[in-house]
Amino acid sequence: MKLTTMLMIGAHPAYLAKQMGHKDWGMIRTIYAKWVDNENPNYRDELINKLAGFEPHMTPSDTGTG
């Protein structure tokens, strides 16, 4: 699968950089940042759902600023 496709589906750039043998994700950030979706209005809830296994008291319905 292509790097740009992985970025578009939400793969973490630092993970991809490590898989490609880079010391950090600076090159990916500089060259490929336009394929990282920063306009996802549900991103906060997606992160909370992913973190739920680590922090069970967090739920998508929690309110507050972060």
C-alpha positions in Angstrom: 0.0 0.0 0.0 1.3 3.5 -0.8 2.3 5.9 1.8 -0.2 8.5 0.6 -3.0 6.0 0.9 -1.9 5.1 4.4 -1.9 8.7 5.4 -5.3 9.3 3.9 -6.9 6.5 5.9 -5.4 7.8 9.1 -2.2 5.9 9.7 0.0 7.7 12.2 2.9 9.4 10.4 5.5 8.5 13.0 4.6 4.8 12.6 5.0 5.1 8.8 8.3 6.9 9.2 9.6 4.1 11.4 8.5 1.5 8.9 10.3 3.3 6.2 13.5 3.6 8.2 13.4 7.3 8.9 14.8 8.6 12.2 11.6 10.7 12.7 8.5 11.8 10.7 9.9 15.2 9.6 10.3 14.2 6.0 6.8 12.8 5.9 5.4 15.9 7.5 7.2 18.1 5.1 6.5 16.2 1.9 3.3 14.4 2.5 1.4 16.6 5.0 -1.3 17.5 2.5 -2.5 13.9 2.6 -3.0 14.0 6.4 -6.7 14.9 7.0 -6.8 17.7 9.6 -10.4 18.6 8.9 -12.0 15.6 10.6 -14.7 17.0 12.9 -15.0 13.6 14.6 -11.3 13.2 15.3 -11.6 13.9 19.1 -14.2 11.2 19.5 -12.1 8.8 17.4 -9.1 9.4 19.6 -11.2 8.9 22.8 -12.6 5.6 21.4 -9.0 4.5 20.7 -7.9 5.5 24.2 -10.9 3.9 25.9 -8.8 0.7 26.4 -6.2 2.7 28.3 -8.4 5.2 30.1 -11.8 3.4 30.6 -13.3 6.5 32.3 -13.1 8.5 29.0 -16.1 8.3 26.7 -17.0 10.1 23.5 -20.0 11.7 25.3 -17.6 13.4 27.8 -17.7 17.2 27.4 -15.0 19.7 28.0 -12.1 21.3 26.2 -8.9 19.6 25.6 
